[in-house]
Amino acid sequence: MPNAFYRIIDEPAPSALSRFVVNPLWIVLASMFVYWPYLPRLLWLWFLFNGLALRSPTIRFEIAWIVVGLGLSLALGEVPRWAFEAGLLSGPMLRWLLPYWFTLEIVVVIAVSYRLYLYQIGLYHLFRYLQDK
């Protein structure tokens, strides 16, 4: 009969938030397919909550990626507005530059979301494996 109290030291302990853990793939898919200007920033907070619920050992790196991603996405979203209001962008230049600029913002959102996904997916599979036992 197996001992119910046997525990490996390196095995992650379940947290009080562990019932809210979701597969990080769903967060990435939401950030890719449901694009609204401020939604990716909210989804990165969901990544943060998921990392805390998983007791991620890489939570500091995840927080750093979220902070850098927030800074880049805010800069990429606000710089065109500032340049337009300052009169630096006008007519043909505006029509030429803005589609590429907003594409760059989307690339940053997807890249940061995918990096956060890579931090959490291995731990999520370990979490699921240990929950099934």
Contacts in CASP RR format, 6 or more apart in sequence:
PFRMAT RR
TARGET T0000
AUTHOR 0000-0000-0000
METHOD contacts of the structure
MODEL  1
MPNAFYRIIDEPAPSALSRFVVNPLWIVLASMFVYWPYLPRLLWLWFLFN
GLALRSPTIRFEIAWIVVGLGLSLALGEVPRWAFEAGLLSGPMLRWLLPY
WFTLEIVVVIAVSYRLYLYQIGLYHLFRYLQDK
11 130 0 8 1.000
12 54 0 8 1.000
12 55 0 8 1.000
12 123 0 8 1.000
12 126 0 8 1.000
12 127 0 8 1.000
12 130 0 8 1.000
13 55 0 8 1.000
14 131 0 8 1.000
15 52 0 8 1.000
15 53 0 8 1.000
15 54 0 8 1.000
15 55 0 8 1.000
17 49 0 8 1.000
17 52 0 8 1.000
17 53 0 8 1.000
18 53 0 8 1.000
18 54 0 8 1.000
18 127 0 8 1.000
20 49 0 8 1.000
20 50 0 8 1.000
20 53 0 8 1.000
21 50 0 8 1.000
21 53 0 8 1.000
21 54 0 8 1.000
21 124 0 8 1.000
21 127 0 8 1.000
22 50 0 8 1.000
23 121 0 8 1.000
23 124 0 8 1.000
24 47 0 8 1.000
24 50 0 8 1.000
24 116 0 8 1.000
24 117 0 8 1.000
24 120 0 8 1.000
24 121 0 8 1.000
24 124 0 8 1.000
25 117 0 8 1.000
25 121 0 8 1.000
27 43 0 8 1.000
27 46 0 8 1.000
27 47 0 8 1.000
27 50 0 8 1.000
27 113 0 8 1.000
27 116 0 8 1.000
27 117 0 8 1.000
28 113 0 8 1.000
28 114 0 8 1.000
28 116 0 8 1.000
28 117 0 8 1.000
30 39 0 8 1.000
30 43 0 8 1.000
31 39 0 8 1.000
31 40 0 8 1.000
31 43 0 8 1.000
31 44 0 8 1.000
31 109 0 8 1.000
31 110 0 8 1.000
31 113 0 8 1.000
32 110 0 8 1.000
32 113 0 8 1.000
35 106 0 8 1.000
35 109 0 8 1.000
37 77 0 8 1.000
40 73 0 8 1.000
40 109 0 8 1.000
40 112 0 8 1.000
40 113 0 8 1.000
41 70 0 8 1.000
41 73 0 8 1.000
43 113 0 8 1.000
44 66 0 8 1.000
44 69 0 8 1.000
44 70 0 8 1.000
44 112 0 8 1.000
44 113 0 8 1.000
44 116 0 8 1.000
45 66 0 8 1.000
47 62 0 8 1.000
47 66 0 8 1.000
47 113 0 8 1.000
47 116 0 8 1.000
47 117 0 8 1.000
47 120 0 8 1.000
48 62 0 8 1.000
48 63 0 8 1.000
48 66 0 8 1.000
50 120 0 8 1.000
51 59 0 8 1.000
51 62 0 8 1.000
51 120 0 8 1.000
51 123 0 8 1.000
52 59 0 8 1.000
54 120 0 8 1.000
54 123 0 8 1.000
54 124 0 8 1.000
54 127 0 8 1.000
56 62 0 8 1.000
56 119 0 8 1.000
56 120 0 8 1.000
56 123 0 8 1.000
57 123 0 8 1.000
58 119 0 8 1.000
58 123 0 8 1.000
61 119 0 8 1.000
62 116 0 8 1.000
62 119 0 8 1.000
62 120 0 8 1.000
65 112 0 8 1.000
65 115 0 8 1.000
65 116 0 8 1.000
65 119 0 8 1.000
66 112 0 8 1.000
66 116 0 8 1.000
68 112 0 8 1.000
69 108 0 8 1.000
69 109 0 8 1.000
69 112 0 8 1.000
72 108 0 8 1.000
72 112 0 8 1.000
73 105 0 8 1.000
73 108 0 8 1.000
73 109 0 8 1.000
73 112 0 8 1.000
76 101 0 8 1.000
76 102 0 8 1.000
76 104 0 8 1.000
76 105 0 8 1.000
76 108 0 8 1.000
77 102 0 8 1.000
77 105 0 8 1.000
79 101 0 8 1.000
80 89 0 8 1.000
80 97 0 8 1.000
80 98 0 8 1.000
80 101 0 8 1.000
80 102 0 8 1.000
83 89 0 8 1.000
84 94 0 8 1.000
89 97 0 8 1.000
89 98 0 8 1.000
END
